[in-house]
Amino acid sequence: MRWLSLFLICLLFSGAAISSQDSSPQQQQEQRPTLGKEPEQRRPTLGAAPSLNGPLTATIMDARKLRRVRTVYIGMMDNQLNLRLSEDLNKHGPFRVVDNRNSADAILQGTCFDSLHLREVHSEVFLTGRDGKAIWQDIIHEPYHPPSLAKAVDNTAEKIVLHLQESIGQAGRR
């Protein structure tokens, strides 16, 4: 009797497994829940608009606040990136650099690490409001050795200012 019960249970489970395998993958896809129409297939992009200087690595977090920024305070950064950014922003804009954190509309701060092993300068720069809320950010990887570390930091500062100008243009279109 026990063997018969065991045999019937095995038969029951094997029948359930076989019936679940009979449904084709196409039928299983048709049965899955959806949230509406399937989105159109689009090519992936790294930025909202193409850039002549490669993919845009900058990200706008708050376009409205970015449009309102006129003055910026630049915090200390490694490899004197803050000095290079201050020079480039004073020459090319889009902001006026101030010496007092409290008189600035926003604070530009970040890091600039040089990796001899990877032969690149890795910079992450963040623009925040005085309240500490994120407005904009950029990440730059600049190779060096050759060129020198100082030249790589100069190139990084130029790219950051250029990306900031492009981002302000995008924020104005939003």
Residue pairs with C-beta under 8 A, 6 or more apart in sequence:
46 55
46 56
46 57
47 55
47 56
47 57
47 58
48 56
48 170
49 56
49 166
49 170
51 166
53 159
53 162
56 163
56 166
56 167
57 138
57 139
57 140
57 163
58 136
58 137
58 138
58 163
58 164
58 166
58 167
59 136
59 137
59 138
60 66
60 135
60 136
60 167
60 170
60 171
61 134
61 135
61 136
61 137
62 129
62 133
62 134
62 135
62 136
63 170
63 171
63 174
64 171
65 106
65 129
65 133
65 135
66 127
66 135
66 136
66 167
66 168
66 171
67 168
67 171
67 172
68 105
69 95
69 105
69 106
69 127
69 135
70 95
70 96
70 105
71 95
71 96
71 97
71 98
71 103
71 104
71 105
71 106
72 89
72 95
72 96
72 97
72 98
72 104
72 105
72 106
72 107
72 108
72 127
73 97
73 98
73 99
73 100
73 101
73 103
73 104
73 106
73 107
73 108
74 82
74 85
74 86
74 89
74 97
74 107
74 108
74 109
75 82
75 107
75 108
75 109
75 110
76 82
76 109
77 85
77 109
77 110
77 111
77 112
77 123
77 125
78 111
78 112
78 113
78 114
79 112
79 113
79 114
79 121
79 149
79 153
80 153
81 110
81 112
81 123
81 125
81 153
81 156
81 157
84 153
84 154
84 156
84 157
85 108
85 125
85 157
85 160
85 161
86 97
87 157
88 157
88 158
88 160
88 161
89 95
89 96
89 97
89 161
90 96
90 97
92 161
92 165
93 165
94 164
94 165
94 168
95 106
95 164
98 104
101 107
101 130
102 130
104 130
105 129
105 130
106 127
106 128
106 129
106 130
106 135
107 127
107 128
107 129
107 130
108 125
108 126
108 127
109 125
109 126
109 128
110 123
110 124
110 125
110 126
111 122
111 123
111 124
112 121
112 122
112 123
112 153
112 156
113 121
113 122
113 123
114 120
114 121
114 122
114 144
114 149
114 152
115 121
115 122
116 145
119 143
119 144
119 145
120 141
120 142
120 143
120 144
120 152
121 140
121 141
121 142
121 143
121 144
121 149
121 152
121 153
121 156
122 139
122 140
122 141
123 138
123 139
123 140
123 141
123 142
123 156
123 160
124 137
124 138
124 139
125 137
125 138
125 139
125 140
125 160
126 134
126 136
126 137
127 134
127 135
127 136
127 137
127 164
128 134
128 135
129 135
136 164
136 167
138 159
138 160
138 163
138 164
140 156
140 159
140 160
140 163
142 152
142 153
142 155
142 156
142 159
143 152
144 151
144 152
147 155
